[in-house]
Each structure stands twice: as C-alpha cells, then as structure tokens.
Amino acid sequence: MKLFHWLSLGLVILTTFIMVADNLVFSQEKEKEVGDESWYMILLNAEKVGFMRHTFNEISSVPDGTTSPIHRGRGEPQKDKVFASLREITLNKPTFLPYVKLTEEIQLVLSNPILQKAIIKMVLPDKTEITIKGTIEADKILFSTIHQKSSGEQTPEKRDGFFLNDNLLAEYLFGTSLIVNKWEVNQSCSLKFINLYNINNIFADANMMVKEKTSQKIMGVMTEGHICSLVISDPTSPVKEIEYFIGKDSYILKQTARHSSGALDFIKTSKEDAMSEKVKPVFERRGRIDPFTTRLTRATKKETTPTSSPKKDETLPPGPDPEGKYVLALLHEAGEQLQLMKDIHGKTPREERDALLVVPYQRILSIYEIIHKKGKDENKTQISNILKEADRLVAGSEKIYTEARVLAEEARNDFELGKKTYELKNLKEIPKKLTKISELLERKEVKETEYYQKIKLLQEEVSELARRSKIIEDFIANKPAIIGIVYYIRTEEIKLSALTVNFLGLNIALPVSYFKDVPESSIMIGAKTYREGDKISDDMIIKTIFPNTVIFNYKNEEIALEYKGK
C-alpha cells in the first residue's frame, strides 16, 4: 500500500510538472507569436468602417553557408533573420475596397525585403474567398490564385511569375524597403505592387516617391518619419494614389488611399480605439491639422468641401454661400492655426521650431487663397491680418520655401488633373507657377541658406511638369479618334529549366513552368487596326490596351485615353 501511495503521489507531481511546463512553453510561444503588434482604425471620409491588426515577428534565421535567394549575386552567403508580417483587416461597413475581410502573411529576409513567401486570403461581400499563395522557386517568385464561391465552386488556378529583380513588394514592406535601401527625400523607385485594391489586376506597376521628412503626432507623441506617395499605373485600379507616413522604425503609421468616393485612412492607435465603434480625435491639441490625411494645397474651384471644417454644419460646397458659413468656418480654422503657431513659437526649441511651423502656416496660406476668391471685404481683411501675424512667426527663408512648396504642390495637382481630364486651363497654369517659383529662388533671403537647394529642386520638378504638360497639350490637339476596341488576353505556358531532384540515389528531372498572360488586343483608329506596340506616328505608340482604355506613349509620355463607345 505504501508503495502504491508513493507511486500515486509521484505520478501526480509528475503530471503537475508537465502541465506547468506545457503552459510555460505555450505562453512563451504565444508571446513570440504576437511579437510586435500594432492596431489601426480604418476611416472612410472620417467615418469609422473597420480596424486592422498588424504583427511583425522574427521566425527563423538563414544558417551560415546557405545561399538564400536574397543574397544570390551579392557576394558571400551570410546569416540573416527571417521575419513574418501578418496583416488582418476587418470591415464592418461598405467601402470601395473589394473585400470585407483580409488576411495577409508575408515572409522576408530583413536585409533585403524581397518576398520569400506570401499567403493572402480575402473574403468578398458575396462570400467568395480568394486565396493567393506565393513561393520562391529558383530565381522567380511564383503565385497561384484561386477563387472559391460560397456554393463551393472553384475557378481554375491562375498562375503568375516574377523575377526576383522585378522589385515586387507588398504594401506593408514599403517602410522596410525605405529603411534598408536608404531612400532620400525626392527619390523615387519603380516597382511591382501587390494591389489588393483591385482584385481584377492584383499585380500592378507603380512608382514610389519619398516626398518629405517631417514629424507628426501619433498616439499623442510627436514622431519623426517620411511622407511617401505611391502612384499606381494601372488605369483600371479604383485607387490611383496612396500616401503613407512611415516612421523611423519602418512601420507605416498612417496611410490614405484616395478614391472618387472619398479618402480611406488607416491610422495607428490603441487596440481599444481601433475596435471601438466611435472615433476619437487623432490630435489632442486644438486646431492641429493632420498634414497626412489632408492635402495641404490651395483650394481650386472644383473642391467640393473645405479641407477641414471645425463643425459639421459649417461645411458647405465652395459655390453659393449666401450666409457666409463656409468662409466663417475657414476663418475660425485659420485662427486656430495661428494660435497653434504661437504655441509652437513660444514653447518649442529654436532648432525644431521652423519645421513644425510649416504645416499650420501652409494651411493659413491655403485659407487665404480661398477667402480672397469667395469672401467679403471684411473677411478678406480678417484673413489678411491673420496672415500678417503668421508671417511674423515664420523665418524669412522658411516662409519663402513654404510658398514654393505650395506652388509646387498646386503644379502637381494641375498636372494630374489636366492629364486625367484633358483640361487645358490646368496645364497652362503650370508655367505660371514655374515663373513664381523661379522668382522666389532669386530672393536674397534664401541665398546661401539650406532652402536654396530645396527650392531649386522644386523648380526643377515643376520645370519637368511644364515640359510634360506641353506634350499632353500637343496630344490633346492631335489625339486619335478610337472607333472600337477588341480586348483579348491569351495565356501562354513558359517552360523553365528542369529541376533536378535526387531521390533514393536517382536524379529525377522535374519539369518547371509558369503561365503568362499574352495580350492580343487591338483597336481601330479610322480604317486601320493597331495592336500593342504598333506605331500610329513617329511620336505615338500604343503601349497597352484595356477593355475601355488605351495607354499611348506620346513623346515618351504615357497618356490614357478612355473609349466610351458609341
């Protein structure tokens, strides 16, 4: 009996020890699994529509002596860490995004953020599930895409392949790429982008540009980072441009996707605020304007709402405003921006002051332009007095640089609008703004200061826009008349070198191939038929044909011309 008693007691102790050990291991694994966790609220036109959870974890290391695809052609193999980025998006209200739920897991080697592995799952409003899987094979990354309807019906697997040097990036690797490649302000890069905004063409060409280095208030703390812009080349994409505020640690802290129905914002916040149905103010300081989610440009006649409105009932279209509510709301906002400038001027160290004054000062300049177009004489006097006070708070060279930035941003907007709508009046404004920037560059206040070179870069950028706008004007004057489009894409199998596998001492050659879309579309102009790559004239080439749009290359400028049919 005593022996049985001691055996039973030993068994209980052993079982308890195993359970405690298991719980300890489980808790450690769980902690490792969660890793660096961030939460984001998702807003459509300032209305809460969902939330996002993002984690970034180390999962393993590439051992010494192993050649990872990342290091091929880069010298000796080296040890490096492999990380996993996991993004989970849940939407509880309709948006222009094609899905209501998204899970995206990306694996990468940190020193050079090329995709190692990708698993993306989307649930559409009609319950269709889309699964995209990507893996590296040899010098390519191969993707398979499957659509499964709620009825269980599955579409044939679609395959896409890209070379590793195609610079294919997922959205939440942009920050890592920016840090690793040491991108500078005004530097741009062409890339392939996994465009989850358009399920009909998920792999799109895009251009990423670092616009400026700045500081913004994130979760109550002033945070340094870069504002970057991604322009998507695909004319069928519902989203053409996305802006990101990327922190020094490579994390995307904010992003704004622009669509005809409004702006969709992802803003880093606490888990509680992200999952709450109510929206809390992002900035605690009264009057602070978010320079990321709001374009800081002077208003144009086509603007439909004020850039920011303190009260909802004060927001009126910039058209007839018999009671002057729209102008009064802008004056109120300008007063708040001026007070913010005074706070910054009085409480911020001198070496940091000028950079922080730029945002509110630029907003006051924008309001000044609007009121001088729409306001009464007394309103014009009020905003002029506010601007005079603001001028006294901004250093001379900083003020001139800010004016140049406003003009350059207006020129960018004019160019994009003119290129999209063929509005000649927008394109003709660009040379005028170039003249003004050139005049600012000659001001003695900026000579031999750091701002001279910055304004010089803006002048060169707008000069290039003026050159390109002249090309677009010529295209508009001589644009071809499309009579019809025949859209057809053929799938072609591309065979690669056989993969040799040793199995039980035998070398077995496995065939390797992937499928590529080959365009065979054509358009009719006059009585002639043209295909992609054909020349219409010495200066005009047909680059890409879409179902309702044709991309022309005219004097090395890509211009989209929409075909609306008869």
C-alpha positions in Angstrom: 0.0 0.0 0.0 2.8 2.4 0.9 4.5 1.6 -2.4 1.2 2.4 -4.3 0.7 5.6 -2.3 4.2 6.9 -3.1 3.8 5.9 -6.8 0.4 7.7 -7.0 1.9 10.8 -5.3 4.9 10.8 -7.7 2.5 10.4 -10.7 0.5 13.5 -9.5 3.7 15.6 -9.0 5.0 14.5 -12.5 1.6 15.3 -14.2 1.5 18.7 -12.5 5.1 19.5 -13.5 4.3 18.5 -17.2 1.2 20.7 -17.2 3.1 23.7 -15.8 5.9 23.2 -18.3 3.5 22.9 -21.1 1.7 26.1 -20.0 5.0 27.9 -19.7 6.1 26.7 -23.2 2.7 27.6 -24.6 2.8 31.1 -23.1 6.3 31.7 -24.4 5.2 30.5 -27.9 2.1 32.7 -27.7 4.2 35.7 -26.7 6.6 35.1 -29.5 3.6 34.6 -31.9 2.2 38.0 -31.0 5.5 39.8 -31.3 5.4 43.5 -32.3 1.7 44.2 -32.5 0.1 47.4 -33.9 -3.6 48.3 -34.2 -5.2 50.8 -36.7 -8.6 52.3 -37.1 -10.0 52.5 -40.6 -12.0 55.6 -41.6 -13.8 56.4 -44.8 -14.4 60.2 -45.0 -13.8 60.4 -41.2 -16.4 57.7 -40.5 -15.2 54.5 -38.7 -15.6 51.5 -41.0 -13.3 48.9 -39.5 -10.0 48.1 -38.0 -6.6 46.4 -38.7 -4.2 44.4 -36.7 -0.5 44.1 -37.8 2.2 42.0 -36.3 5.9 41.7 -37.2 7.8 38.7 -35.8 11.2 37.0 -36.2 10.5 33.4 -37.2 14.0 31.9 -38.0 17.4 32.6 -39.4 19.1 31.7 -42.6 22.0 29.5 -41.4 25.7 30.2 -42.3 26.7 28.6 -45.6 23.2 28.6 -47.0 22.6 30.7 -50.1 19.3 32.5 -49.8 17.8 33.9 -52.9 18.2 37.3 -51.2 21.9 37.0 -51.3 22.4 35.5 -54.7 24.8 37.7 -56.6 25.7 39.7 -53.6 29.0 38.1 -52.5 29.5 35.5 -49.8 26.4 33.9 -48.1 25.7 35.4 -44.7 23.5 34.7 -41.8 20.3 36.8 -41.7 17.0 36.8 -39.9 13.7 35.8 -41.5 10.6 37.8 -40.4 6.9 37.4 -40.9 4.5 40.3 -41.4 0.9 39.5 -40.6 -1.9 41.9 -41.5 -5.6 41.3 -40.6 -8.3 43.7 -41.8 -11.9 43.6 -40.7 -14.5 45.9 -42.3 -18.0 46.3 -40.8 -19.3 48.9 -43.2 -19.3 49.2 -47.0 -16.2 50.8 -48.6 -14.6 50.9 -52.1 -12.3 48.0 -51.0 -13.2 44.8 -52.8 -13.2 42.7 -49.6 -14.8 42.7 -46.2 -12.0 40.7 -44.6 -8.3 40.3 -45.4 -5.5 38.2 -44.0 -2.0 38.8 -45.5 1.1 36.9 -44.3 4.4 37.8 -45.8 7.8 36.3 -45.0 11.0 38.1 -45.9 14.7 38.4 -45.1 15.1 41.7 -43.4 18.4 42.9 -45.0 16.8 43.0 -48.5 13.0 42.8 -48.3 12.2 40.6 -51.3 9.2 38.3 -50.7 10.2 34.8 -49.5 6.6 33.5 -49.1 3.1 35.0 -49.2 -0.3 33.8 -48.3 -3.2 36.2 -48.9 -6.8 35.4 -48.2 -9.7 37.8 -49.0 -13.4 37.4 -48.3 -15.6 39.4 -50.7 -19.1 40.8 -49.9 -20.7 37.9 -51.8 -18.8 35.4 -49.5 -16.4 34.5 -52.4 -13.0 33.6 -51.0 -9.8 34.5 -52.9 -6.6 32.7 -51.9 -3.2 33.9 -53.2 0.0 31.9 -52.5 3.5 32.9 -53.5 6.7 31.0 -53.1 10.3 31.4 -54.4 11.5 28.8 -56.9 14.9 29.3 -58.4 15.2 33.0 -59.4 11.5 33.6 -59.5 8.6 34.1 -57.2 5.5 32.2 -58.4 1.9 33.0 -57.4 -1.2 30.9 -57.6 -4.7 32.5 -57.3 -7.9 30.6 -56.6 -11.5 31.9 -56.3 -13.9 29.8 -54.3 -17.6 30.9 -54.3 -19.9 30.4 -51.4 -21.5 27.5 -53.3 -18.2 25.6 -53.2 -17.5 26.1 -56.9 -13.8 26.9 -57.6 -12.3 28.7 -60.5 -9.2 27.2 -62.3 -5.9 28.1 -60.7 -4.3 31.2 -62.2 -0.5 31.4 -62.0 1.8 34.5 -62.2 5.5 34.6 -62.1 8.0 37.4 -61.4 11.8 37.5 -61.4 13.3 38.5 -58.0 14.8 41.6 -59.5 11.4 42.8 -60.6 11.2 44.6 -57.3 7.9 43.1 -56.2 6.7 44.5 -52.9 3.7 44.1 -50.6 2.2 47.2 -49.1 3.5 46.8 -45.6 7.1 46.1 -46.8 7.4 49.7 -48.2 8.8 51.0 -44.9 11.3 48.2 -44.6 12.4 48.8 -48.2 12.7 52.6 -47.5 15.0 52.0 -44.4 17.1 49.1 -45.9 17.7 50.9 -49.2 18.3 54.3 -47.5 15.9 56.2 -49.7 16.3 60.0 -49.6 13.7 62.8 -50.0 12.6 63.3 -53.6 14.0 59.9 -54.5 11.6 57.6 -56.5 11.6 54.0 -57.5 9.6 51.9 -60.0 8.2 48.6 -58.6 5.7 45.9 -58.8 3.0 46.2 -56.2 0.6 43.6 -54.8 -2.5 45.8 -55.4 -5.2 44.4 -53.1 -7.4 47.4 -54.0 -8.1 45.8 -57.4 -8.9 42.0 -57.5 -9.0 42.0 -61.3 -5.3 43.0 -61.6 -3.6 42.3 -58.3 0.0 42.7 -59.6 0.4 46.2 -60.8 3.2 48.6 -61.9 3.6 51.6 -59.5 6.0 54.3 -58.6 7.0 55.1 -55.0 8.4 58.5 -54.1 9.7 59.9 -50.8 8.1 63.4 -50.6 9.4 64.8 -47.4 10.8 64.2 -43.9 8.5 65.5 -41.2 7.1 65.0 -37.7 3.5 64.2 -36.8 1.7 63.4 -33.6 1.0 59.7 -33.4 -1.0 58.5 -30.3 -0.2 61.7 -28.5 3.6 61.6 -29.3 5.5 63.7 -31.9 7.0 61.1 -34.2 9.6 61.6 -36.9 9.1 59.9 -40.3 8.7 60.3 -44.0 5.7 61.1 -46.2 5.7 58.8 -49.2 3.5 58.6 -52.2 2.6 55.5 -54.3 1.1 56.1 -57.7 -0.4 53.1 -59.3 0.0 52.9 -63.1 -3.0 50.5 -63.7 -5.9 52.7 -65.2 -8.4 50.0 -64.1 -7.5 50.3 -60.4 -10.1 52.1 -58.4 -7.3 53.6 -56.3 -4.7 55.6 -58.2 -2.7 57.1 -55.4 -1.8 56.2 -51.8 0.1 58.3 -49.3 2.0 56.9 -46.3 3.5 58.3 -43.2 6.4 55.9 -42.4 8.1 56.1 -39.0 11.9 55.8 -38.5 11.4 52.2 -37.4 10.0 51.4 -40.8 6.4 51.0 -39.7 3.5 52.6 -41.6 1.8 54.8 -39.0 -0.8 56.3 -41.4 -1.9 55.7 -44.9 -4.6 57.3 -47.1 -6.0 55.7 -50.3 -7.8 58.2 -52.5 -10.9 57.2 -54.5 -13.7 59.0 -56.3 -16.0 58.3 -53.3 -13.5 59.7 -50.8 -10.4 59.0 -48.7 -9.8 55.8 -46.8 -7.5 56.3 -43.8 -5.6 53.7 -41.8 -4.4 55.4 -38.6 -2.3 53.7 -35.9 -3.9 53.8 -32.5 -4.6 51.7 -29.4 -6.4 48.3 -29.6 -9.3 49.8 -27.6 -9.7 52.7 -30.0 -9.2 50.6 -33.1 -12.0 48.2 -32.2 -14.4 50.8 -30.8 -17.2 52.0 -33.0 -16.6 55.6 -32.0 -13.9 57.8 -33.5 -11.7 59.7 -31.1 -9.8 62.8 -32.3 -6.4 61.8 -33.6 -4.8 65.1 -32.4 -5.3 66.3 -28.9 -4.1 69.9 -29.5 -7.0 72.1 -30.6 -6.6 73.3 -34.2 -4.0 70.8 -35.2 -4.4 69.8 -38.9 -3.2 66.4 -39.9 -0.8 67.1 -42.9 -1.0 63.4 -43.9 -4.7 62.8 -44.3 -5.4 66.3 -45.7 -3.7 67.7 -48.8 -2.1 71.0 -47.9 -2.8 72.8 -51.2 -4.6 75.9 -52.1 -8.2 75.3 -52.9 -9.4 75.1 -56.5 -12.8 75.7 -58.0 -13.5 72.0 -58.2 -13.1 71.5 -54.5 -16.4 70.2 -53.1 -15.8 70.7 -49.4 -13.4 72.8 -47.3 -10.2 71.0 -46.5 -11.1 70.9 -42.8 -14.2 72.1 -41.0 -14.4 72.6 -37.2 -18.2 71.8 -37.2 -20.1 69.5 -39.4 -22.9 72.0 -40.1 -20.4 74.6 -41.2 -19.2 72.5 -44.2 -20.7 74.0 -47.4 -19.7 73.5 -51.0 -17.4 76.3 -52.3 -20.2 77.6 -54.5 -23.1 79.9 -53.5 -22.7 80.7 -49.8 -25.3 83.3 -49.0 -24.9 83.2 -45.3 -21.1 83.1 -45.4 -20.9 80.0 -43.2 -18.2 78.4 -45.3 -15.9 81.4 -45.1 -16.6 81.9 -41.3 -15.6 78.2 -40.8 -12.4 78.8 -42.6 -11.7 82.0 -40.6 -12.3 80.1 -37.4 -9.9 77.4 -38.5 -7.2 80.0 -39.6 -7.5 81.5 -36.1 -6.8 78.1 -34.6 -3.9 77.5 -36.9 -2.4 80.9 -35.9 -2.8 80.0 -32.2 -1.0 76.8 -32.8 1.8 78.6 -34.5 2.1 80.9 -31.4 2.2 77.9 -29.1 4.9 76.3 -31.2 6.9 79.6 -31.4 6.7 80.1 -27.7 7.3 76.5 -26.4 9.5 74.8 -29.0 13.3 74.9 -29.1 14.5 77.2 -32.0 16.2 74.3 -33.8 12.9 72.5 -34.1 10.6 75.4 -34.4 10.7 76.2 -38.1 10.0 72.7 -39.3 6.9 72.5 -37.0 5.6 75.9 -38.2 5.4 74.8 -41.8 2.2 72.8 -41.6 -0.1 75.4 -39.9 1.4 78.2 -41.9 0.8 76.4 -45.2 -2.8 75.8 -44.2 -3.3 79.5 -43.4 -1.9 80.3 -46.9 -4.4 77.9 -48.4 -7.3 79.5 -46.5 -6.1 83.0 -47.5 -6.3 82.0 -51.2 -9.9 80.6 -50.8 -11.3 83.6 -48.9 -9.8 86.1 -51.3 -11.8 84.3 -54.0 -15.1 83.9 -52.2 -15.1 86.1 -49.1 -16.5 89.6 -48.5 -14.2 92.6 -48.0 -14.4 92.3 -44.2 -13.5 88.6 -44.4 -10.5 89.4 -46.7 -9.3 92.0 -44.1 -9.6 89.4 -41.3 -7.6 86.7 -43.1 -5.0 89.3 -44.2 -4.4 90.2 -40.6 -4.1 86.6 -39.6 -1.6 86.0 -42.4 0.4 89.1 -41.3 0.7 87.7 -37.8 1.7 84.3 -39.2 4.3 85.9 -41.4 6.0 87.4 -38.3 6.3 84.0 -36.7 7.9 82.3 -39.7 11.5 82.9 -40.6 12.1 84.6 -43.9 13.8 81.7 -45.8 11.4 79.2 -44.3 8.5 81.3 -45.4 9.7 81.5 -49.0 10.4 77.8 -49.0 6.8 77.1 -47.8 5.4 79.3 -50.6 7.5 77.4 -53.1 6.2 74.1 -51.7 2.6 75.3 -52.0 3.2 76.4 -55.7 4.9 73.0 -56.5 2.0 71.1 -54.9 -0.5 73.1 -56.9 1.5 72.4 -60.1 1.4 68.7 -59.3 -2.4 68.8 -58.8 -2.8 70.8 -62.0 -0.7 68.3 -63.9 -2.6 65.2 -62.6 -6.0 66.9 -63.2 -5.0 68.1 -66.7 -3.7 64.7 -67.7 -6.8 62.9 -66.4 -9.5 65.3 -67.7 -7.6 67.0 -70.6 -8.4 70.4 -69.0 -6.0 72.8 -70.8 -6.6 75.5 -68.3 -4.9 73.4 -65.6 -2.0 72.5 -67.8 -1.5 76.2 -68.7 -1.3 77.1 -65.0 1.9 75.1 -64.6 4.3 77.5 -66.5 2.9 80.4 -64.4 3.7 78.6 -61.2 7.2 77.8 -62.5 7.8 81.5 -63.1 6.7 82.3 -59.5 9.0 79.6 -58.0 11.9 80.9 -60.1 11.2 84.4 -58.7 11.3 83.0 -55.1 14.6 81.3 -55.9 16.2 84.7 -56.7 15.1 86.2 -53.4 18.1 87.3 -51.3 16.6 85.8 -48.1 17.3 82.2 -49.4 20.7 82.8 -50.9 23.4 80.8 -49.1 20.8 79.0 -47.0 19.8 75.4 -46.9 16.5 76.3 -48.5 18.1 77.5 -51.8 18.8 73.9 -52.9 15.4 72.8 -51.8 13.6 75.5 -53.8 16.0 74.7 -56.7 14.8 71.0 -56.6 11.1 72.2 -56.6 11.9 74.5 -59.6 13.4 71.6 -61.5 10.4 69.4 -60.7 7.9 72.0 -61.9 10.0 72.7 -64.9 9.8 69.0 -65.8 6.0 69.1 -65.2 5.8 72.2 -67.5 7.7 70.2 -70.2 5.4 67.2 -69.9 2.2 69.3 -69.8 3.3 70.8 -73.2 3.5 67.3 -74.5 0.0 66.5 -73.2 -1.3 69.7 -74.8 0.1 68.5 -78.1 -1.5 65.1 -77.6 -4.9 66.7 -76.8 -4.7 68.7 -80.0 -3.9 65.6 -82.1 -5.4 62.8 -80.1 -6.5 59.8 -82.2 -10.2 59.0 -82.6 -10.8 55.4 -81.4 -13.6 53.7 -83.2 -13.5 50.4 -81.4 -11.6 48.0 -79.0 -11.2 44.3 -79.3 -9.9 43.1 -75.9 -8.3 39.6 -75.7 -5.7 38.1 -73.4 -4.1 34.7 -74.3 -2.5 32.5 -71.6 0.9 31.1 -72.6 2.9 28.5 -70.7 6.6 29.4 -70.2 8.8 26.4 -69.6 11.9 26.8 -67.4 14.9 24.6 -66.9 14.1 21.3 -65.4 14.6 21.0 -61.6 16.8 18.0 -60.7 15.9 16.2 -57.5 17.9 13.3 -56.0 15.6 10.6 -54.8 17.0 7.3 -53.4 20.2 7.9 -55.3 18.5 8.6 -58.6 18.5 12.1 -60.2 15.0 12.9 -61.4 14.3 15.8 -63.7 11.1 17.6 -62.8 9.5 20.0 -65.4 9.0 23.5 -64.2 6.8 26.1 -65.9 4.5 29.1 -65.2 1.8 30.8 -67.1 2.0 34.3 -68.6 -0.8 36.5 -69.9 0.0 37.5 -73.6 -2.1 40.4 -74.8 -3.6 40.1 -78.3 -6.0 43.0 -78.1 -6.5 45.5 -80.9 -8.0 48.9 -81.5 -9.5 50.6 -84.6 -8.5 54.2 -85.5 -10.0 55.3 -88.7 -10.0 52.4 -91.1 -6.8 50.8 -89.6 -6.3 48.2 -86.9 -3.5 48.5 -84.4 -2.1 46.2 -81.7 0.1 46.9 -78.6 3.5 48.1 -79.7 2.3 49.5 -83.1 3.2 53.0 -84.1 0.5 55.5 -85.1 3.1 58.1 -85.9 6.8 58.6 -85.2 5.9 60.1 -81.8 2.9 58.0 -80.9 3.0 54.3 -79.9 0.2 52.1 -78.5 1.6 50.7 -75.2 -1.3 48.9 -73.5 -4.9 48.1 -74.4 -7.5 47.7 -71.7 -11.3 46.9 -72.2 -12.3 50.6 -72.1 -8.9 52.5 -72.1 -5.8 52.7 -74.2 -2.4 53.8 -72.9 -0.4 55.7 -75.5 3.2 56.6 -75.4 3.5 60.0 -76.9 6.9 61.6 -77.0 7.9 59.2 -74.0 4.8 60.4 -72.0 2.3 57.7 -71.1 -1.3 59.1 -71.6 -4.5 57.2 -71.0 -7.4 57.8 -73.4 -10.8 56.4 -72.4 -13.1 54.8 -75.0 -16.7 55.3 -74.2 -18.1 53.5 -77.2 -20.9 54.8 -79.4 
